[in-house]
Amino acid sequence: MDLGLPLSALIPSWTSVGILAAFFIYLPIFGSILPGKVVPGVVLRDGTRLHYRCNGLLSLVLLVAALGIAAKMEVLSPTAISDRGLDLLSTTFLFSFLVTLVLYATGCNSRNQGSSLKPHVTGNLIHDWWFGIQLNPQFLGIDLKFFFVRANKKGMMGWLLINLSVLARSIQDATLNRSMILYQFFCAFYILDYFVNEEYMTSTWDIIAERLGFMLVFGDLVWIPFTFSIQGWWLLKNKVELTTAAVIANCFVFIIGYLVFRGANKQKHVFKKNPKALIWGRPPKVIGGKLLASGYWGIARHSNYLGDLLLALSFSLPCGISSPVPYFYPIYLLILLIWRERRDEARCAEKYREVWAEYRRLVPWRILPYVY
Ligand code: NDP
């Protein structure tokens, strides 16, 4: 995405519309026919429970394989995405705007969702449009929340496709170096790992508590794939020579971040399924029969956020420290997760009452022990 290009680069082209349309036709079709583990979601506030088929990894691998074959047969350029970053960005923005309008209109119309919470219409147009009206709107039997969140949860699939196209551009320009390889490897690992562990995402805040409005749609379709890939775009234009010590330090941050992030999310998921399951080889410490207070959840109330922040930092470190631009993602995530933690804290305090107060007493740190 060359930020020096004129504004005309932002005008959607038919090619971008075609790329986006192909992506969104592929996902629901293959998402509904490919096999995958069917996972029951958490029980919602209205007592109902949705089921999710987790076949994101298979969908993604098939998609990347198909694109690879198309590129080999010269039907499609591997740099098709990286050659029109701004154009694709504006097309996706318009698309998410339209999707939100439809969600808003259907949300206002529907009064009684059989499988979900009742619509939450505040009457404040901007609020309802931004935060959404329905928790789990359905369309033709597809849970739109899971569709969007999975299709592009933190831009996952789109992010990988953009990165691969940026990688192809870097190879074509003969600028591939350690920095680009590290950035690409870390992100690809993180994205594939996300889909391997897709079922853990069925109990996350976005799925269980956030209504589907512009914030989620825009976040998943536009913000995530385009801003998470800033480091890749930046590396296309800027040469960075990393020392071996810097590479090792960078890998260290990535590994620690990954262990904390994945370990914490997994412990909570396992605990929700079986509150007696061992945590780090020991019986779990449980408060009020509901909250896990050992393992990562005994160190800080949101260790999973700490792991994610370290990972985000590791995605930017390959760019060196000459510019703040590649650090946009970790800085944004820091702000987002501090805000998210506050909202989650308020939600849990209301839901668990004295049990949560006891948890707070036992585990006083929010994200980073002894600091915050
Ligand atoms: P969590 O996965 O931390 O889920 C919070 C919920 O977990 C709470 O509302 C509560 O729900 C339950 N819970 C909290 N503490 C405990 C406990 N001690 N024992 C048992 N249950 C508990 O939050 P998110 O969904 O926000 O985050 C999930 C992952 O996604 C994180 O790793 C985060 O870093 C990542 N993320 C990444 C973002 C990005 O842009 N890269 C953005 C947002 C999140 P309940 O009512 O079910 O008990």
Boltz pocket constraint, residues with backbone or C-beta under 6 A from the ligand:
constraints:
  - pocket:
      binder: B
      contacts: [[A, 42], [A, 154], [A, 203], [A, 204], [A, 205], [A, 206], [A, 261], [A, 265], [A, 268], [A, 271], [A, 290], [A, 291], [A, 292], [A, 293], [A, 297], [A, 301], [A, 302], [A, 304], [A, 305], [A, 306], [A, 308], [A, 309], [A, 333], [A, 336], [A, 340], [A, 344], [A, 347], [A, 348], [A, 351]]
      max_distance: 6.0
